[in-house]
């Protein structure tokens, strides 16, 4: 995964933002194992039609979150009985605490996560 840090304050015009040192990251065996476990846990909910049961407590490093601009955006999915349903589109995201640990380790910063 490639991270390129960019200043993100809204009051700074995009053309004036500073770009930091990029980081090319690859998970350790332990991190990869936990990411795989999180992926499998979340995918089990999805394939069993239980996408509405997924909450912020699922996944230690990886989480599934809504990615729509608003609650009116819907996508097709399947319910618990295999019926077509409409739901918010979701995306996989690394948890903030996990990302913080990776960045702290790479840039030799204090780990505040």
N, CA, C and O atoms as a printed pandas DataFrame, in Angstrom:
     atom_number atom_name residue_name chain_id  residue_number  x_coord  y_coord  z_coord
0              1         N          UNK        A               1    0.852   -1.152    0.000
1              2        CA          UNK        A               1    0.000    0.000    0.000
2              3         C          UNK        A               1    0.905    1.224    0.000
3              4         O          UNK        A               1    1.895    1.282    0.729
4              5         N          UNK        A               2    0.557    2.178   -0.810
5              6        CA          UNK        A               2    1.318    3.421   -0.886
6              7         C          UNK        A               2    0.536    4.536   -0.211
7              8         O          UNK        A               2   -0.609    4.818   -0.564
8              9         N          UNK        A               3    1.181    5.164    0.768
9             10        CA          UNK        A               3    0.615    6.345    1.411
10            11         C          UNK        A               3    1.441    7.549    1.017
11            12         O          UNK        A               3    2.671    7.508    1.031
12            13         N          UNK        A               4    0.752    8.620    0.664
13            14        CA          UNK        A               4    1.417    9.888    0.365
14            15         C          UNK        A               4    0.735   10.937    1.240
15            16         O          UNK        A               4   -0.388   11.352    0.955
16            17         N          UNK        A               5    1.415   11.366    2.307
17            18        CA          UNK        A               5    0.792   12.359    3.180
18            19         C          UNK        A               5    0.699   13.722    2.516
19            20         O          UNK        A               5    1.666   14.216    1.936
20            21         N          UNK        A               6   -0.483   14.321    2.609
21            22        CA          UNK        A               6   -0.739   15.636    2.032
22            23         C          UNK        A               6   -1.473   16.458    3.086
23            24         O          UNK        A               6   -2.390   15.959    3.739
24            25         N          UNK        A               7   -1.070   17.722    3.252
25            26        CA          UNK        A               7   -1.790   18.605    4.163
26            27         C          UNK        A               7   -3.263   18.597    3.788
27            28         O          UNK        A               7   -3.613   18.684    2.611
28            29         N          UNK        A               8   -4.124   18.493    4.794
29            30        CA          UNK        A               8   -5.536   18.350    4.485
30            31         C          UNK        A               8   -6.456   19.427    5.003
31            32         O          UNK        A               8   -7.673   19.302    4.872
32            33         N          UNK        A               9   -5.915   20.485    5.588
33            34        CA          UNK        A               9   -6.786   21.534    6.108
34            35         C          UNK        A               9   -7.572   22.169    4.968
35            36         O          UNK        A               9   -7.000   22.554    3.949
36            37         N          UNK        A              10   -8.860   22.273    5.143
37            38        CA          UNK        A              10   -9.741   22.782    4.089
38            39         C          UNK        A              10   -9.428   24.224    3.686
39            40         O          UNK        A              10   -9.662   24.614    2.543
40            41         N          UNK        A              11   -8.899   25.012    4.622
41            42        CA          UNK        A              11   -8.619   26.413    4.298
42            43         C          UNK        A              11   -7.372   26.579    3.430
43            44         O          UNK        A              11   -7.143   27.666    2.901
44            45         N          UNK        A              12   -6.563   25.533    3.271
45            46        CA          UNK        A              12   -5.369   25.603    2.413
46            47         C          UNK        A              12   -5.761   25.151    1.003
47            48         O          UNK        A              12   -6.205   24.015    0.835
48            49         N          UNK        A              13   -5.611   25.998   -0.004
49            50        CA          UNK        A              13   -5.934   25.568   -1.372
50            51         C          UNK        A              13   -5.094   24.336   -1.757
51            52         O          UNK        A              13   -3.937   24.216   -1.354
52            53         N          UNK        A              14   -5.672   23.455   -2.515
53            54        CA          UNK        A              14   -5.000   22.211   -2.891
54            55         C          UNK        A              14   -3.625   22.477   -3.501
55            56         O          UNK        A              14   -2.666   21.778   -3.176
56            57         N          UNK        A              15   -3.514   23.460   -4.366
57            58        CA          UNK        A              15   -2.246   23.747   -5.038
58            59         C          UNK        A              15   -1.167   24.263   -4.081
59            60         O          UNK        A              15    0.006   24.312   -4.450
60            61         N          UNK        A              16   -1.552   24.655   -2.836
61            62        CA          UNK        A              16   -0.583   25.181   -1.864
62            63         C          UNK        A              16   -0.266   24.194   -0.741
63            64         O          UNK        A              16    0.522   24.512    0.150
64            65         N          UNK        A              17   -0.855   23.026   -0.769
65            66        CA          UNK        A              17   -0.633   22.044    0.296
66            67         C          UNK        A              17    0.732   21.375    0.142
67            68         O          UNK        A              17    1.204   21.134   -0.969
68            69         N          UNK        A              18    1.343   21.085    1.274
69            70        CA          UNK        A              18    2.629   20.393    1.274
70            71         C          UNK        A              18    2.415   18.892    1.160
71            72         O          UNK        A              18    1.457   18.349    1.709
72            73         N          UNK        A              19    3.313   18.227    0.442
73            74        CA          UNK        A              19    3.292   16.776    0.280
74            75         C          UNK        A              19    4.471   16.225    1.059
75            76         O          UNK        A              19    5.597   16.698    0.909
76            77         N          UNK        A              20    4.213   15.217    1.898
77            78        CA          UNK        A              20    5.256   14.620    2.730
78            79         C          UNK        A              20    5.935   13.437    2.061
79            80         O          UNK        A              20    5.665   13.104    0.907
80            81         N          UNK        A              21    6.818   12.820    2.818
81            82        CA          UNK        A              21    7.565   11.650    2.356
82            83         C          UNK        A              21    6.612   10.465    2.189
83            84         O          UNK        A              21    5.918   10.098    3.137
84            85         N          UNK        A              22    6.566    9.864    1.004
85            86        CA          UNK        A              22    5.670    8.716    0.796
86            87         C          UNK        A              22    6.157    7.487    1.577
87            88         O          UNK        A              22    7.325    7.382    1.951
88            89         N          UNK        A              23    5.240    6.591    1.801
89            90        CA          UNK        A              23    5.523    5.350    2.516
90            91         C          UNK        A              23    4.950    4.195    1.711
91            92         O          UNK        A              23    3.752    4.159    1.430
92            93         N          UNK        A              24    5.802    3.258    1.343
93            94        CA          UNK        A              24    5.351    2.021    0.703
94            95         C          UNK        A              24    5.328    0.960    1.799
95            96         O          UNK        A              24    6.377    0.554    2.299
96            97         N          UNK        A              25    4.132    0.516    2.168
97            98        CA          UNK        A              25    3.952   -0.376    3.313
98            99         C          UNK        A              25    3.497   -1.750    2.866
99           100         O          UNK        A              25    2.702   -1.897    1.938
100          101         N          UNK        A              26    4.017   -2.745    3.547
101          102        CA          UNK        A              26    3.582   -4.125    3.353
102          103         C          UNK        A              26    3.355   -4.703    4.749
103          104         O          UNK        A              26    4.206   -4.535    5.622
104          105         N          UNK        A              27    2.230   -5.380    4.982
105          106        CA          UNK        A              27    1.952   -5.878    6.336
106          107         C          UNK        A              27    2.935   -6.970    6.757
107          108         O          UNK        A              27    3.426   -7.742    5.933
108          109         N          UNK        A              28    3.209   -7.013    8.073
109          110        CA          UNK        A              28    3.982   -8.110    8.642
110          111         C          UNK        A              28    3.113   -9.368    8.585
111          112         O          UNK        A              28    1.934   -9.293    8.236
112          113         N          UNK        A              29    3.683  -10.505    8.921
113          114        CA          UNK        A              29    2.887  -11.738    8.936
114          115         C          UNK        A              29    1.732  -11.639    9.929
115          116         O          UNK        A              29    0.618  -12.079    9.645
116          117         N          UNK        A              30    2.008  -11.057   11.093
117          118        CA          UNK        A              30    0.976  -10.910   12.118
118          119         C          UNK        A              30   -0.129   -9.963   11.632
119          120         O          UNK        A              30   -1.314  -10.251   11.802
120          121         N          UNK        A              31    0.257   -8.843   11.034
121          122        CA          UNK        A              31   -0.720   -7.892   10.515
122          123         C          UNK        A              31   -1.543   -8.508    9.390
123          124         O          UNK        A              31   -2.761   -8.340    9.332
124          125         N          UNK        A              32   -0.870   -9.217    8.508
125          126        CA          UNK        A              32   -1.584   -9.865    7.406
126          127         C          UNK        A              32   -2.580  -10.895    7.926
127          128         O          UNK        A              32   -3.691  -11.009    7.408
128          129         N          UNK        A              33   -2.179  -11.643    8.950
129          130        CA          UNK        A              33   -3.085  -12.632    9.544
130          131         C          UNK        A              33   -4.327  -11.984   10.138
131          132         O          UNK        A              33   -5.437  -12.488    9.967
132          133         N          UNK        A              34   -4.141  -10.857   10.842
133          134        CA          UNK        A              34   -5.287  -10.173   11.438
134          135         C          UNK        A              34   -6.162   -9.526   10.371
135          136         O          UNK        A              34   -7.388   -9.549   10.479
136          137         N          UNK        A              35   -5.543   -8.949    9.342
137          138        CA          UNK        A              35   -6.328   -8.379    8.242
138          139         C          UNK        A              35   -7.155   -9.464    7.554
139          140         O          UNK        A              35   -8.314   -9.238    7.206
140          141         N          UNK        A              36   -6.566  -10.632    7.360
141          142        CA          UNK        A              36   -7.293  -11.750    6.751
142          143         C          UNK        A              36   -8.466  -12.180    7.631
143          144         O          UNK        A              36   -9.567  -12.416    7.133
144          145         N          UNK        A              37   -8.227  -12.280    8.939
145          146        CA          UNK        A              37   -9.296  -12.668    9.859
146          147         C          UNK        A              37  -10.437  -11.643    9.836
147          148         O          UNK        A              37  -11.611  -12.012    9.813
148          149         N          UNK        A              38  -10.079  -10.353    9.843
149          150        CA          UNK        A              38  -11.097   -9.298    9.775
150          151         C          UNK        A              38  -11.885   -9.391    8.474
151          152         O          UNK        A              38  -13.113   -9.301    8.480
152          153         N          UNK        A              39  -11.176   -9.573    7.350
153          154        CA          UNK        A              39  -11.817   -9.683    6.032
154          155         C          UNK        A              39  -12.811  -10.853    6.032
155          156         O          UNK        A              39  -13.948  -10.709    5.580
156          157         N          UNK        A              40  -12.378  -11.996    6.535
157          158        CA          UNK        A              40  -13.240  -13.177    6.534
158          159         C          UNK        A              40  -14.463  -12.984    7.425
159          160         O          UNK        A              40  -15.561  -13.417    7.075
160          161         N          UNK        A              41  -14.277  -12.329    8.587
161          162        CA          UNK        A              41  -15.405  -12.055    9.473
162          163         C          UNK        A              41  -16.433  -11.154    8.784
163          164         O          UNK        A              41  -17.632  -11.430    8.817
164          165         N          UNK        A              42  -15.954  -10.077    8.162
165          166        CA          UNK        A              42  -16.864   -9.138    7.493
166          167         C          UNK        A              42  -17.520   -9.778    6.268
167          168         O          UNK        A              42  -18.711   -9.574    6.031
168          169         N          UNK        A              43  -16.766  -10.540    5.497
169          170        CA          UNK        A              43  -17.336  -11.182    4.312
170          171         C          UNK        A              43  -18.387  -12.221    4.683
171          172         O          UNK        A              43  -19.344  -12.426    3.936
172          173         N          UNK        A              44  -18.221  -12.872    5.814
173          174        CA          UNK        A              44  -19.225  -13.837    6.257
174          175         C          UNK        A              44  -20.572  -13.145    6.476
175          176         O          UNK        A              44  -21.612  -13.671    6.080
176          177         N          UNK        A              45  -20.553  -11.977    7.101
177          178        CA          UNK        A              45  -21.786  -11.212    7.269
178          179         C          UNK        A              45  -22.400  -10.883    5.907
179          180         O          UNK        A              45  -23.609  -11.018    5.714
180          181         N          UNK        A              46  -21.566  -10.456    4.974
181          182        CA          UNK        A              46  -22.061  -10.036    3.657
182          183         C          UNK        A              46  -22.677  -11.203    2.904
183          184         O          UNK        A              46  -23.796  -11.093    2.404
184          185         N          UNK        A              47  -21.957  -12.330    2.816
185          186        CA          UNK        A              47  -22.471  -13.459    2.027
186          187         C          UNK        A              47  -23.692  -14.108    2.668
187          188         O          UNK        A              47  -24.489  -14.745    1.978
188          189         N          UNK        A              48  -23.846  -13.952    3.984
189          190        CA          UNK        A              48  -25.028  -14.494    4.653
190          191         C          UNK        A              48  -26.191  -13.505    4.654
191          192         O          UNK        A              48  -27.233  -13.760    5.257
192          193         N          UNK        A              49  -25.999  -12.360    3.964
193          194        CA          UNK        A              49  -27.067  -11.381    3.865
194          195         C          UNK        A              49  -27.299  -10.604    5.148
195          196         O          UNK        A              49  -28.400  -10.107    5.386
196          197         N          UNK        A              50  -26.271  -10.496    5.970
197          198        CA          UNK        A              50  -26.399   -9.810    7.261
198          199         C          UNK        A              50  -25.615   -8.505    7.280
199          200         O          UNK        A              50  -25.075   -8.114    8.315
200          201         N          UNK        A              51  -25.555   -7.840    6.149
201          202        CA          UNK        A              51  -24.777   -6.606    6.048
202          203         C          UNK        A              51  -25.266   -5.550    7.030
203          204         O          UNK        A              51  -24.470   -4.737    7.501
204          205         N          UNK        A              52  -26.551   -5.545    7.347
205          206        CA          UNK        A              52  -27.100   -4.548    8.275
206          207         C          UNK        A              52  -26.687   -4.825    9.724
207          208         O          UNK        A              52  -26.856   -3.967   10.590
208          209         N          UNK        A              53  -26.149   -6.016    9.990
209          210        CA          UNK        A              53  -25.723   -6.363   11.349
210          211         C          UNK        A              53  -24.268   -5.968   11.613
211          212         O          UNK        A              53  -23.804   -6.048   12.750
212          213         N          UNK        A              54  -23.559   -5.549   10.589
213          214        CA          UNK        A              54  -22.161   -5.159   10.768
214          215         C          UNK        A              54  -22.118   -3.828   11.501
215          216         O          UNK        A              54  -22.807   -2.876   11.135
216          217         N          UNK        A              55  -21.294   -3.780   12.547
217          218        CA          UNK        A              55  -21.174   -2.546   13.333
218          219         C          UNK        A              55  -19.702   -2.161   13.463
219          220         O          UNK        A              55  -18.818   -2.865   12.975
220          221         N          UNK        A              56  -19.459   -1.054   14.116
221          222        CA          UNK        A              56  -18.096   -0.550   14.314
222          223         C          UNK        A              56  -17.258   -1.492   15.171
223          224         O          UNK        A              56  -16.031   -1.387   15.169
224          225         N          UNK        A              57  -17.883   -2.403   15.900
225          226        CA          UNK        A              57  -17.128   -3.316   16.754
226          227         C          UNK        A              57  -16.508   -4.475   15.972
227          228         O          UNK        A              57  -15.657   -5.184   16.508
228          229         N          UNK        A              58  -16.910   -4.681   14.732
229          230        CA          UNK        A              58  -16.380   -5.782   13.929
230          231         C          UNK        A              58  -15.062   -5.395   13.267
231          232         O          UNK        A              58  -14.937   -4.318   12.685
232          233         N          UNK        A              59  -14.089   -6.286   13.365
233          234        CA          UNK        A              59  -12.784   -6.064   12.752
234          235         C          UNK        A              59  -11.839   -5.330   13.680
235          236         O          UNK        A              59  -12.172   -4.272   14.214
236          237         N          UNK        A              60  -10.646   -5.905   13.869
237          238        CA          UNK        A              60   -9.646   -5.271   14.734
238          239         C          UNK        A              60   -8.815   -4.247   13.973
239          240         O          UNK        A              60   -8.551   -3.160   14.487
240          241         N          UNK        A              61   -8.399   -4.582   12.748
241          242        CA          UNK        A              61   -7.589   -3.680   11.920
242          243         C          UNK        A              61   -8.382   -3.130   10.742
243          244         O          UNK        A              61   -8.128   -2.019   10.278
244          245         N          UNK        A              62   -9.343   -3.911   10.264
245          246        CA          UNK        A              62  -10.106   -3.580    9.068
246          247         C          UNK        A              62  -11.559   -3.409    9.450
247          248         O          UNK        A              62  -12.091   -4.193   10.236
248          249         N          UNK        A              63  -12.207   -2.395    8.905
249          250        CA          UNK        A              63  -13.618   -2.190    9.188
250          251         C          UNK        A              63  -14.383   -1.899    7.907
251          252         O          UNK        A              63  -13.806   -1.481    6.903
252          253         N          UNK        A              64  -15.673   -2.123    7.956
253          254        CA          UNK        A              64  -16.559   -1.840    6.830
254          255         C          UNK        A              64  -17.397   -0.635    7.221
255          256         O          UNK        A              64  -18.086   -0.650    8.241
256          257         N          UNK        A              65  -17.334    0.411    6.402
257          258        CA          UNK        A              65  -18.043    1.663    6.714
258          259         C          UNK        A              65  -18.812    2.152    5.502
259          260         O          UNK        A              65  -18.441    1.867    4.364
260          261         N          UNK        A              66  -19.890    2.891    5.752
261          262        CA          UNK        A              66  -20.615    3.494    4.621
262          263         C          UNK        A              66  -19.692    4.445    3.860
263          264         O          UNK        A              66  -18.860    5.127    4.459
264          265         N          UNK        A              67  -19.846    4.484    2.539
265          266        CA          UNK        A              67  -19.018    5.387    1.742
266          267         C          UNK        A              67  -19.854    6.305    0.864
267          268         O          UNK        A              67  -19.325    6.964   -0.031
268          269         N          UNK        A              68  -21.141    6.351    1.113
269          270        CA          UNK        A              68  -22.031    7.202    0.321
270          271         C          UNK        A              68  -21.972    8.642    0.822
271          272         O          UNK        A              68  -21.692    8.889    1.995
272          273         N          UNK        A              69  -22.235    9.575   -0.062
273          274        CA          UNK        A              69  -22.262   10.995    0.299
274          275         C          UNK        A              69  -23.431   11.288    1.233
275          276         O          UNK        A              69  -23.347   12.180    2.078
276          277         N          UNK        A              70  -24.522   10.536    1.081
277          278        CA          UNK        A              70  -25.681   10.726    1.959
278          279         C          UNK        A              70  -26.478    9.423    2.027
279          280         O          UNK        A              70  -26.182    8.466    1.312
280          281         N          UNK        A              71  -27.488    9.399    2.891
281          282        CA          UNK        A              71  -28.254    8.170    3.118
282          283         C          UNK        A              71  -29.215    7.820    1.990
283          284         O          UNK        A              71  -29.852    6.768    2.029
284          285         N          UNK        A              72  -29.330    8.691    0.983
285          286        CA          UNK        A              72  -30.205    8.398   -0.151
286          287         C          UNK        A              72  -29.522    7.512   -1.180
287          288         O          UNK        A              72  -30.197    6.866   -1.981
288          289         N          UNK        A              73  -28.198    7.471   -1.173
289          290        CA          UNK        A              73  -27.454    6.625   -2.119
290          291         C          UNK        A              73  -27.593    5.169   -1.682
291          292         O          UNK        A              73  -27.249    4.822   -0.552
292          293         N          UNK        A              74  -28.083    4.341   -2.553
293          294        CA          UNK        A              74  -28.295    2.921   -2.230
294          295         C          UNK        A              74  -27.670    2.048   -3.314
295          296         O          UNK        A              74  -27.531    2.456   -4.467
296          297         N          UNK        A              75  -27.303    0.846   -2.913
297          298        CA          UNK        A              75  -26.777   -0.142   -3.842
298          299         C          UNK        A              75  -27.519   -1.450   -3.616
299          300         O          UNK        A              75  -28.159   -1.639   -2.582
300          301         N          UNK        A              76  -27.431   -2.336   -4.569
301          302        CA          UNK        A              76  -28.123   -3.615   -4.444
302          303         C          UNK        A              76  -27.261   -4.600   -3.667
303          304         O          UNK        A              76  -26.038   -4.631   -3.802
304          305         N          UNK        A              77  -27.938   -5.406   -2.847
305          306        CA          UNK        A              77  -27.292   -6.458   -2.077
306          307         C          UNK        A              77  -28.320   -7.567   -1.894
307          308         O          UNK        A              77  -29.400   -7.526   -2.483
308          309         N          UNK        A              78  -27.979   -8.554   -1.077
309          310        CA          UNK        A              78  -28.897   -9.659   -0.825
310          311         C          UNK        A              78  -29.136   -9.783    0.664
311          312         O          UNK        A              78  -28.211   -9.662    1.467
312          313         N          UNK        A              79  -30.381  -10.025    1.024
313          314        CA          UNK        A              79  -30.769  -10.184    2.419
314          315         C          UNK        A              79  -30.503  -11.594    2.910
315          316         O          UNK        A              79  -29.993  -12.433    2.167
316          317         N          UNK        A              80  -30.850  -11.854    4.167
317          318        CA          UNK        A              80  -30.589  -13.131    4.820
318          319         C          UNK        A              80  -31.286  -14.310    4.136
319          320         O          UNK        A              80  -30.822  -15.446    4.235
320          321         N          UNK        A              81  -32.396  -14.045    3.444
321          322        CA          UNK        A              81  -33.125  -15.118    2.755
322          323         C          UNK        A              81  -32.826  -15.125    1.254
323          324         O          UNK        A              81  -33.515  -15.789    0.480
324          325         N          UNK        A              82  -31.788  -14.377    0.848
325          326        CA          UNK        A              82  -31.397  -14.341   -0.551
326          327         C          UNK        A              82  -32.172  -13.349   -1.397
327          328         O          UNK        A              82  -31.957  -13.266   -2.606
328          329         N          UNK        A              83  -33.070  -12.598   -0.781
329          330        CA          UNK        A              83  -33.877  -11.622   -1.512
330          331         C          UNK        A              83  -33.053  -10.373   -1.814
331          332         O          UNK        A              83  -32.212   -9.980   -1.006
332          333         N          UNK        A              84  -33.285   -9.747   -2.964
333          334        CA          UNK        A              84  -32.592   -8.491   -3.260
334          335         C          UNK        A              84  -33.025   -7.401   -2.276
335          336         O          UNK        A              84  -34.208   -7.273   -1.961
336          337         N          UNK        A              85  -32.065   -6.628   -1.800
337          338        CA          UNK        A              85  -32.341   -5.511   -0.898
338          339         C          UNK        A              85  -31.550   -4.296   -1.375
339          340         O          UNK        A              85  -30.624   -4.421   -2.176
340          341         N          UNK        A              86  -31.918   -3.143   -0.883
341          342        CA          UNK        A              86  -31.167   -1.897   -1.120
342          343         C          UNK        A              86  -30.480   -1.529    0.192
343          344         O          UNK        A              86  -31.095   -1.589    1.256
344          345         N          UNK        A              87  -29.219   -1.150    0.116
345          346        CA          UNK        A              87  -28.461   -0.772    1.294
346          347         C          UNK        A              87  -27.448    0.305    0.940
347          348         O          UNK        A              87  -27.170    0.548   -0.234
348          349         N          UNK        A              88  -26.904    0.940    1.955
349          350        CA          UNK        A              88  -25.858    1.937    1.710
350          351         C          UNK        A              88  -24.623    1.255    1.144
351          352         O          UNK        A              88  -24.254    0.174    1.602
352          353         N          UNK        A              89  -23.983    1.861    0.166
353          354        CA          UNK        A              89  -22.711    1.295   -0.298
354          355         C          UNK        A              89  -21.684    1.397    0.830
355          356         O          UNK        A              89  -21.673    2.364    1.591
356          357         N          UNK        A              90  -20.833    0.395    0.922
357          358        CA          UNK        A              90  -19.829    0.365    1.975
358          359         C          UNK        A              90  -18.456    0.102    1.384
359          360         O          UNK        A              90  -18.319   -0.442    0.288
360          361         N          UNK        A              91  -17.454    0.498    2.131
361          362        CA          UNK        A              91  -16.071    0.273    1.713
362          363         C          UNK        A              91  -15.250   -0.235    2.881
363          364         O          UNK        A              91  -15.589   -0.016    4.043
364          365         N          UNK        A              92  -14.163   -0.919    2.552
365          366        CA          UNK        A              92  -13.248   -1.416    3.572
366          367         C          UNK        A              92  -12.221   -0.339    3.880
367          368         O          UNK        A              92  -11.645    0.266    2.975
368          369         N          UNK        A              93  -11.996   -0.106    5.178
369          370        CA          UNK        A              93  -11.050    0.909    5.624
370          371         C          UNK        A              93  -10.167    0.339    6.723
371          372         O          UNK        A              93  -10.612   -0.485    7.522
372          373         N          UNK        A              94   -8.913    0.782    6.760
373          374        CA          UNK        A              94   -8.055    0.438    7.891
374          375         C          UNK        A              94   -8.467    1.309    9.072
375          376         O          UNK        A              94   -8.763    2.492    8.906
376          377         N          UNK        A              95   -8.485    0.734   10.236
377          378        CA          UNK        A              95   -8.828    1.497   11.435
378          379         C          UNK        A              95   -7.769    2.562   11.707
379          380         O          UNK        A              95   -6.583    2.355   11.452
380          381         N          UNK        A              96   -8.211    3.691   12.222
381          382        CA          UNK        A              96   -7.334    4.820   12.498
382          383         C          UNK        A              96   -6.184    4.432   13.428
383          384         O          UNK        A              96   -5.041    4.831   13.206
384          385         N          UNK        A              97   -6.487    3.654   14.467
385          386        CA          UNK        A              97   -5.455    3.258   15.419
386          387         C          UNK        A              97   -4.395    2.394   14.743
387          388         O          UNK        A              97   -3.204    2.545   15.017
388          389         N          UNK        A              98   -4.817    1.500   13.870
389          390        CA          UNK        A              98   -3.889    0.623   13.152
390          391         C          UNK        A              98   -3.008    1.448   12.214
391          392         O          UNK        A              98   -1.792    1.257   12.170
392          393         N          UNK        A              99   -3.619    2.356   11.472
393          394        CA          UNK        A              99   -2.863    3.236   10.573
394          395         C          UNK        A              99   -1.861    4.071   11.371
395          396         O          UNK        A              99   -0.720    4.246   10.942
396          397         N          UNK        A             100   -2.280    4.585   12.524
397          398        CA          UNK        A             100   -1.394    5.376   13.370
398          399         C          UNK        A             100   -0.170    4.594   13.807
399          400         O          UNK        A             100    0.935    5.135   13.822
400          401         N          UNK        A             101   -0.350    3.332   14.160
401          402        CA          UNK        A             101    0.781    2.491   14.575
402          403         C          UNK        A             101    1.757    2.266   13.416
403          404         O          UNK        A             101    2.973    2.289   13.606
404          405         N          UNK        A             102    1.220    2.051   12.235
405          406        CA          UNK        A             102    2.072    1.839   11.054
406          407         C          UNK        A             102    2.898    3.092   10.783
407          408         O          UNK        A             102    4.112    3.016   10.590
408          409         N          UNK        A             103    2.235    4.242   10.770
409          410        CA          UNK        A             103    2.934    5.502   10.489
410          411         C          UNK        A             103    3.953    5.827   11.579
411          412         O          UNK        A             103    5.057    6.285   11.282
412          413         N          UNK        A             104    3.584    5.591   12.847
413          414        CA          UNK        A             104    4.509    5.856   13.954
414          415         C          UNK        A             104    5.750    4.981   13.825
415          416         O          UNK        A             104    6.869    5.449   14.033
416          417         N          UNK        A             105    5.552    3.710   13.482
417          418        CA          UNK        A             105    6.688    2.793   13.329
418          419         C          UNK        A             105    7.581    3.229   12.171
419          420         O          UNK        A             105    8.804    3.250   12.311
420          421         N          UNK        A             106    6.991    3.575   11.037
421          422        CA          UNK        A             106    7.770    3.936    9.856
422          423         C          UNK        A             106    8.523    5.249   10.042
423          424         O          UNK        A             106    9.694    5.357    9.678
424          425         N          UNK        A             107    7.852    6.237   10.605
425          426        CA          UNK        A             107    8.464    7.552   10.742
426          427         C          UNK        A             107    9.109    7.751   12.119
427          428         O          UNK        A             107    9.519    8.859   12.462
428          429         N          UNK        A             108    9.196    6.667   12.905
429          430        CA          UNK        A             108    9.802    6.675   14.232
430          431         C          UNK        A             108    9.205    7.771   15.120
431          432         O          UNK        A             108    9.919    8.566   15.731
432          433         N          UNK        A             109    7.865    7.782   15.168
433          434        CA          UNK        A             109    7.128    8.746   15.984
434          435         C          UNK        A             109    6.627    8.033   17.234
435          436         O          UNK        A             109    6.552    6.805   17.249
436          437         N          UNK        A             110    6.284    8.779   18.282
437          438        CA          UNK        A             110    5.660    8.127   19.451
438          439         C          UNK        A             110    4.351    7.488   19.031
439          440         O          UNK        A             110    3.583    8.084   18.276
440          441         N          UNK        A             111    4.091    6.289   19.510
441          442        CA          UNK        A             111    2.843    5.581   19.195
442          443         C          UNK        A             111    1.782    6.016   20.186
443          444         O          UNK        A             111    1.762    5.558   21.329
444          445         N          UNK        A             112    0.888    6.914   19.741
445          446        CA          UNK        A             112   -0.171    7.426   20.611
446          447         C          UNK        A             112   -1.479    6.679   20.447
447          448         O          UNK        A             112   -2.481    7.043   21.063
448          449         N          UNK        A             113   -1.486    5.633   19.623
449          450        CA          UNK        A             113   -2.731    4.925   19.346
450          451         C          UNK        A             113   -3.132    4.016   20.479
451          452         O          UNK        A             113   -4.162    3.347   20.400
